[in-house]
Amino acid sequence: MRTFLKYVFYLALLFVVYIIAKGVWEGSITNQSTVLQVATDVKDGAQNMAGNVVREAKKFNTHVDEEMNQDVNEMKSDAK
C-alpha cells in the first residue's frame, strides 16, 4: 500500500509540474506572476484535464454498454 501511495504522489507531482511548465510555455506564467496566479493556473488546468478524462470515460462506458446490450440481444435471439 505504501508503494501505491508513493506512486500516486509522484504522479500528482508530475501532473503539477506539467501544468506549470505548460503555463510557462504558453506565457500565462511569467516572472511577474504571483503564487496565487500560478495556483489558479494549476487549478484551472487540473479541472480541464479532469473534465476531459470524465468526458472520455463516459463515452467509453456508453460504447461498452451498447456493445453489451447488443451481445445480450444476440444471445437471446440465438436461444430462441
Secondary structure, 3 states (H helix, E strand, C coil): CHHHHHHHHHHHHHHHHHHHHHHHHHCCCCCCCCHHHHHHHHHHHHHHHHHHHHHHHHHHHHHHHHHHHHHHHHHHHHHC
